[in-house]
Amino acid sequence: MTVQTLSLLDAAARVDSAKALFVDWDGCLAAGNDLLPGARRFLATYGGKVHIMSNNSTRLPQDLCAFLDRRGIHIPVNRIFLAGHCAITQARTRYSKVFLLGNQQMHAFAHGIGLTLTAETPDAVILLRDTTLTYDKLTTAVNLVAAGVPLLVANPDRTHPGQNSVLTPETGALLAAITACLPKGTPKLEVIGKPHGLLFDLALAKCRARPDEVVMIGDSPDTDIQGARTAGLQSILVDRNSEVSINSITEMAAPLVGGQALA
Ligand SMILES: [Mg+2]
């Protein structure tokens, strides 16, 4: 995908004038369990209009909220949109029994909101970044999907950058393992996260801004920028090692600039 290259000045001006900011998490604000340089000051400066929008499928919004609170930054939990959490809550509106590939915390969350977790005739397979994926679980998922059970996938990303830029296999890598076992076109597949529209729709409804008043900031052309484009948002592609990063945008900000407070 072709991405227009913005100067740092234009990027900072775009951030200042936006009514709301949708900001990616991994590789943008954080890597592994650390905030990236400039992220704390960025959130202190613009936090009033920041909505965090991530394809993360191993954590819940309250986890990121608590992570930021411990660092003295408050972003309300209802302004954090995570693909895994969203995949489970969407599944709850449609299905009662699901086969869930995900970590223990996401299993507990799904069970807690009333989903029955089972491999026996489930209504759907939900695929999150399952860091405990086994050959047996893969076999079960493949055979359910081959038999026509719908597959709901948190995100299509194959990797995300971890600490020290270590490549971390993502949900899309597990999806590739499932689809590799199936004839082409077999899965009844639905992807929840960016670049698809659901997280954008939810965040737009929350901030009550028109799409053209919102800027998406992210480090992935294929998910963040493509998703923003489809949803009609402005966007800024950042790279922690290039001219336009969260750190450099923050350094351009006037010291007293504050985000417009949104409920
Ligand atoms: Mg990212």
Residues whose N, C-alpha, C, O or C-beta is under 5 A from the ligand:
A	BS01	MG	D24 D26 G27 C28 D219 S220
